[in-house]
């Protein structure tokens, strides 16, 4: 069964090109020319991934992204000409799974789409509960709690926490985390990793500047200071 991609792009010529390229790569692509039409399409045809432009009339991509959060949990990749650091950081900070700057190459686009879909599949396939201190994570339902209170994580923040939980108590290298969360083409993008570690600490740590869960190992990587529960039942008790 083909993965369904929703493309929200107001540049008709570019939208046709992107749709053609992705269809050649084996995807089922549905295109919308503006934000409102894209939201309607997301409700009608649940996507596996969304490619979202930012500079659109009537409703820009930032607002469309926020509205999509109430419709789908599919990964969202911004596809935009806004390539400055401020906008990239803002887009990733909202929770987007990736940020692709125009102009882009065919291989780059397909590789990033494949990586985002792969991350989403891994998240859906895991069924384990972890607990340490006040931190509780259900990798089946994607629920995260701190001190019995639900914590809302973006898809990328959750993917990063899950990647750390694959090796609880052990240092995971920067490169390994980048590959697990963003894909092999991001192995050298430590700026991405540092940014999302900070976002994650702000949400699960009592004092993000003095973390007790996500620990830095200078020059090596990060370590999740967590004990694996004996059973899922004991973790939920």
C-alpha positions as CSV (number, residue, x, y, z in Angstrom):
1,X,0.0,0.0,0.0
2,X,1.4,3.4,-1.0
3,X,2.0,6.1,1.6
4,X,-0.2,9.1,1.1
5,X,1.4,12.5,1.0
6,X,-0.5,15.8,1.3
7,X,1.2,18.7,-0.5
8,X,0.0,22.2,0.5
9,X,1.6,24.6,-1.9
10,X,0.3,27.7,-3.7
11,X,2.8,27.7,-6.5
12,X,1.0,25.6,-9.1
13,X,4.0,24.9,-11.3
14,X,6.1,23.8,-8.3
15,X,3.3,21.7,-6.9
16,X,2.9,19.9,-10.1
17,X,6.6,19.2,-10.3
18,X,6.8,18.0,-6.7
19,X,3.8,15.8,-7.2
20,X,5.3,14.2,-10.3
21,X,8.6,13.6,-8.6
22,X,7.0,12.0,-5.5
23,X,4.6,9.9,-7.6
24,X,7.6,8.6,-9.6
25,X,9.1,7.6,-6.2
26,X,6.1,5.5,-5.4
27,X,3.9,7.8,-3.3
28,X,0.2,8.7,-3.6
29,X,0.2,12.5,-3.7
30,X,-2.7,14.9,-3.1
31,X,-2.2,18.6,-3.7
32,X,-4.0,21.6,-2.3
33,X,-3.4,25.2,-3.5
34,X,-3.9,27.0,-0.2
35,X,-4.1,26.4,3.6
36,X,-7.8,26.1,4.0
37,X,-8.1,23.6,1.1
38,X,-5.2,21.7,2.6
39,X,-6.9,21.4,6.0
40,X,-10.1,20.1,4.3
41,X,-8.1,17.5,2.4
42,X,-6.3,16.4,5.6
43,X,-9.7,15.6,7.1
44,X,-11.0,13.8,4.0
45,X,-7.9,11.9,3.1
46,X,-5.8,11.2,6.2
47,X,-2.2,11.7,5.1
48,X,0.9,9.7,6.2
49,X,3.0,12.9,5.7
50,X,2.4,16.6,4.9
51,X,4.6,18.9,2.9
52,X,3.7,22.4,3.8
53,X,4.6,25.8,2.2
54,X,4.8,28.8,4.5
55,X,4.3,31.9,2.3
56,X,0.7,31.4,1.1
57,X,-2.1,33.9,0.8
58,X,-5.1,34.0,3.3
59,X,-3.6,31.5,5.7
60,X,0.2,31.1,6.1
61,X,2.0,27.8,6.8
62,X,2.6,28.6,10.5
63,X,-1.2,28.8,11.1
64,X,-1.9,25.8,8.9
65,X,0.6,23.8,10.9
66,X,-1.1,24.7,14.2
67,X,-4.5,23.7,12.7
68,X,-3.1,20.4,11.4
69,X,-2.2,19.3,15.0
70,X,-5.9,18.9,15.7
71,X,-6.5,16.9,12.6
72,X,-3.6,14.5,12.1
73,X,-0.4,13.2,13.8
74,X,1.3,12.7,10.5
75,X,4.8,14.2,10.2
76,X,4.9,17.7,8.7
77,X,7.8,19.0,6.6
78,X,8.0,22.7,5.8
79,X,8.8,23.3,2.2
80,X,9.7,27.0,1.8
81,X,11.9,29.7,0.4
82,X,12.4,31.1,4.0
83,X,15.9,29.8,4.6
84,X,17.2,32.1,7.3
85,X,18.1,30.7,10.7
86,X,15.3,32.5,12.5
87,X,12.6,30.9,10.4
88,X,14.2,27.5,10.4
89,X,14.6,27.5,14.2
90,X,11.0,28.8,14.6
91,X,9.6,26.1,12.3
92,X,11.4,23.3,14.0
93,X,10.5,24.8,17.4
94,X,6.8,24.5,16.5
95,X,7.4,20.8,16.1
96,X,7.9,20.3,12.4
97,X,9.7,17.0,11.6
98,X,11.9,18.7,9.0
99,X,12.5,22.0,7.2
100,X,13.3,21.9,3.5
101,X,14.6,25.1,1.9
102,X,13.8,26.0,-1.8
103,X,15.4,25.4,-4.2
104,X,16.0,21.7,-3.4
105,X,17.1,18.7,-5.3
106,X,15.0,15.7,-6.2
107,X,17.2,13.2,-4.2
108,X,17.2,15.5,-1.2
109,X,13.4,15.8,-1.2
110,X,12.8,12.1,-1.6
111,X,15.4,11.2,1.0
112,X,13.9,13.5,3.6
113,X,10.4,12.3,2.9
114,X,11.6,8.7,3.3
115,X,13.4,9.5,6.6
116,X,10.4,11.2,8.1
117,X,8.1,8.3,7.2
118,X,10.6,5.8,8.6
119,X,10.7,7.7,11.9
120,X,6.9,7.7,12.0
121,X,6.7,3.9,11.4
122,X,9.2,3.2,14.1
123,X,7.2,5.2,16.6
124,X,4.0,3.3,15.8
125,X,5.8,0.0,16.1
126,X,7.1,0.3,19.7
127,X,5.0,-1.0,22.6
128,X,7.0,-0.5,25.9
129,X,6.5,1.5,29.0
130,X,9.4,3.1,30.8
131,X,9.5,4.9,34.2
132,X,12.2,6.6,36.2
133,X,11.5,8.9,39.1
134,X,8.7,11.2,38.1
135,X,9.1,10.5,34.4
136,X,6.7,8.0,32.7
137,X,6.7,7.2,29.0
138,X,4.3,4.9,27.2
139,X,5.8,4.2,23.7
140,X,2.6,2.5,22.6
141,X,0.2,5.4,23.2
142,X,2.9,8.1,23.0
143,X,1.9,9.5,26.4
144,X,4.5,11.2,28.5
145,X,4.0,12.2,32.1
146,X,6.0,14.0,34.6
147,X,4.8,13.9,38.2
148,X,1.6,12.3,36.9
149,X,0.9,15.2,34.6
150,X,0.6,14.7,30.9
151,X,3.4,16.5,28.9
152,X,2.6,17.5,25.3
153,X,5.6,16.7,23.1
154,X,5.9,17.5,19.4
155,X,6.5,14.5,17.1
156,X,10.2,15.2,16.8
157,X,10.7,15.8,20.6
158,X,8.9,12.4,21.2
159,X,11.1,10.7,18.6
160,X,14.2,12.0,20.3
161,X,13.1,10.8,23.7
162,X,12.2,7.4,22.2
163,X,15.7,7.2,20.6
164,X,17.3,7.8,24.0
165,X,15.0,5.2,25.5
166,X,16.4,2.6,23.1
167,X,19.6,2.6,25.3
168,X,18.5,3.7,28.8
169,X,21.3,4.5,31.1
170,X,23.9,4.4,28.3
171,X,25.5,7.2,26.4
172,X,24.2,7.5,22.8
173,X,26.5,9.4,20.5
174,X,25.5,12.5,18.7
175,X,25.7,10.8,15.3
176,X,23.6,7.9,16.5
177,X,20.8,10.1,17.8
178,X,20.8,12.2,14.6
179,X,20.6,9.0,12.5
180,X,17.8,7.5,14.6
181,X,15.7,10.7,14.7
182,X,16.3,12.5,11.5
183,X,18.0,10.0,9.3
184,X,21.6,9.3,8.0
185,X,21.7,12.5,5.9
186,X,21.6,14.5,9.2
187,X,24.6,12.8,10.8
188,X,26.6,16.0,11.0
189,X,23.7,18.4,12.0
190,X,24.5,18.6,15.7
191,X,22.8,22.0,15.8
192,X,19.5,20.2,15.2
193,X,20.2,17.8,18.1
194,X,21.3,20.5,20.5
195,X,18.2,22.5,19.8
196,X,15.8,19.6,20.4
197,X,17.6,18.4,23.5
198,X,16.9,21.9,24.9
199,X,13.3,21.8,23.9
200,X,12.9,18.4,25.5
201,X,14.6,19.4,28.7
202,X,12.3,22.4,29.0
203,X,9.3,20.0,29.0
204,X,10.4,17.1,31.2
205,X,13.1,18.6,33.5
206,X,12.2,20.5,36.7
207,X,15.3,22.6,36.1
208,X,16.4,22.4,32.4
209,X,19.8,24.0,33.1
210,X,20.5,21.3,35.7
211,X,18.9,18.2,34.2
212,X,18.5,14.9,36.0
213,X,17.0,12.8,33.1
214,X,18.8,13.9,29.9
215,X,22.5,14.1,30.8
216,X,25.2,15.5,28.5
217,X,28.4,13.5,28.1
218,X,30.9,16.1,26.9
219,X,32.2,15.3,23.4
220,X,30.3,12.0,23.3
221,X,26.6,12.4,23.3
222,X,23.6,12.2,25.6
223,X,22.4,9.7,28.2
224,X,18.9,9.1,29.6
225,X,19.2,8.6,33.3
226,X,16.3,6.1,33.5
227,X,15.7,2.6,35.0
228,X,13.8,0.0,33.0
229,X,10.8,-1.2,34.9
230,X,10.5,-5.0,35.4
231,X,7.1,-5.1,33.7
232,X,4.8,-2.7,32.0
233,X,2.2,-3.3,34.7
234,X,4.5,-2.2,37.4
235,X,5.3,0.9,35.5
236,X,1.7,1.8,35.2
237,X,0.9,1.1,38.9
